[in-house]
């Protein structure tokens, strides 16, 4: 068959046609393999982007939770400071009452009902 083509077209033309055919086949095979590689890379990229998005969402959720806990901690600290101020004021008034009682003259003492005396003595 190649002999007939060689006689009709000439040997140089047949060689050129065969080389062109070979080049076209090689080009198609190489392009297909490169497209397969590109598709595999695209799939890997998609998986990596999805994983990145999951990690980002988890990080944002953790940050949100940390912000809520920080606000709660701040509120708790403010409550503790307020209660400490209230307790300090009560302790100051109690100390003043104790001083007033201690400094009062004995003539101010008198009989007290036993229940009331016991309740007063049990105070801190």
C-alpha positions as CSV (number, residue, x, y, z in Angstrom):
1,X,0.0,0.0,0.0
2,X,2.8,2.4,0.9
3,X,4.5,1.4,-2.4
4,X,1.4,2.4,-4.3
5,X,1.2,5.7,-2.4
6,X,4.9,6.2,-2.9
7,X,4.5,5.8,-6.7
8,X,1.4,8.0,-6.9
9,X,2.4,10.8,-4.5
10,X,6.1,10.4,-4.3
11,X,8.2,8.9,-1.5
12,X,8.9,12.3,0.1
13,X,5.2,13.2,0.3
14,X,4.3,9.8,1.8
15,X,7.0,10.3,4.5
16,X,5.7,13.8,5.2
17,X,2.1,12.5,5.5
18,X,3.3,9.6,7.8
19,X,5.2,12.1,9.9
20,X,2.3,14.5,10.1
21,X,0.0,11.6,11.0
22,X,2.4,10.4,13.7
23,X,2.8,14.0,15.0
24,X,-1.0,14.4,15.2
25,X,-1.4,11.1,17.1
26,X,1.4,12.0,19.5
27,X,-0.1,15.4,20.0
28,X,-3.5,13.9,20.7
29,X,-2.1,11.4,23.2
30,X,0.1,14.0,25.0
31,X,-2.7,16.5,25.1
32,X,-5.0,13.8,26.6
33,X,-2.5,12.9,29.2
34,X,-2.0,16.5,30.2
35,X,-5.7,17.1,30.4
36,X,-6.0,14.1,32.7
37,X,-3.2,15.5,34.9
38,X,-5.0,18.9,34.9
39,X,-8.3,17.3,35.8
40,X,-6.6,15.4,38.7
41,X,-5.0,18.6,39.9
42,X,-8.3,20.4,39.7
43,X,-10.0,17.7,41.8
44,X,-7.1,17.9,44.4
45,X,-7.5,21.6,44.4
46,X,-11.2,21.3,45.0
47,X,-10.7,18.9,47.9
48,X,-8.0,21.2,49.4
49,X,-10.3,24.2,49.1
50,X,-13.2,22.4,50.7
51,X,-10.9,21.3,53.6
52,X,-9.6,24.8,54.0
53,X,-13.2,26.1,54.2
54,X,-14.0,23.5,56.9
55,X,-10.9,24.6,58.9
56,X,-11.8,28.2,58.4
57,X,-15.4,27.6,59.6
58,X,-14.1,25.7,62.6
59,X,-11.7,28.5,63.4
60,X,-14.5,31.1,63.1
61,X,-16.8,29.0,65.3
62,X,-14.0,28.7,67.9
63,X,-13.3,32.5,67.8
64,X,-17.0,33.2,68.2
65,X,-17.1,30.8,71.2
66,X,-14.0,32.4,72.7
67,X,-15.5,35.9,72.3
68,X,-18.7,34.8,74.0
69,X,-16.7,33.3,76.9
70,X,-14.5,36.4,77.2
71,X,-17.7,38.5,77.4
72,X,-19.1,36.1,80.0
73,X,-15.8,36.3,82.0
74,X,-15.9,40.1,81.9
75,X,-19.4,40.1,83.2
76,X,-18.5,37.6,85.9
77,X,-15.5,39.8,86.9
78,X,-17.7,42.8,87.1
79,X,-20.2,40.9,89.3
80,X,-17.5,39.8,91.6
81,X,-16.2,43.3,91.9
82,X,-19.7,44.6,92.7
83,X,-20.3,41.9,95.3
84,X,-16.9,42.5,96.8
85,X,-17.8,46.2,97.1
86,X,-21.1,45.3,98.7
87,X,-19.4,43.0,101.2
88,X,-16.8,45.6,102.0
89,X,-19.5,48.2,102.7
90,X,-21.4,45.7,104.9
91,X,-18.2,44.8,106.8
92,X,-17.5,48.5,107.3
93,X,-21.0,49.1,108.8
94,X,-20.7,46.0,110.9
95,X,-17.4,47.1,112.2
96,X,-18.8,50.5,113.1
97,X,-21.7,48.8,114.9
98,X,-19.3,46.6,116.8
99,X,-17.2,49.6,117.8
100,X,-20.4,51.5,118.8
101,X,-21.5,48.6,121.0
102,X,-18.0,48.1,122.5
103,X,-17.6,51.8,123.3
104,X,-21.1,52.2,124.8
105,X,-21.1,52.7,128.6
106,X,-22.2,49.8,130.9
107,X,-25.2,51.8,132.0
108,X,-26.7,51.3,128.5
109,X,-26.7,47.5,129.2
110,X,-29.8,45.9,130.5
111,X,-31.7,42.7,130.6
112,X,-32.2,41.1,127.2
113,X,-34.5,38.2,126.3
114,X,-32.5,35.0,126.2
115,X,-33.5,34.3,122.6
116,X,-32.4,37.7,121.5
117,X,-29.2,37.5,123.6
118,X,-28.3,34.1,122.0
119,X,-29.0,35.4,118.5
120,X,-26.8,38.5,119.0
121,X,-24.0,36.5,120.5
122,X,-24.0,34.0,117.6
123,X,-23.4,36.8,115.1
124,X,-19.9,37.0,113.7
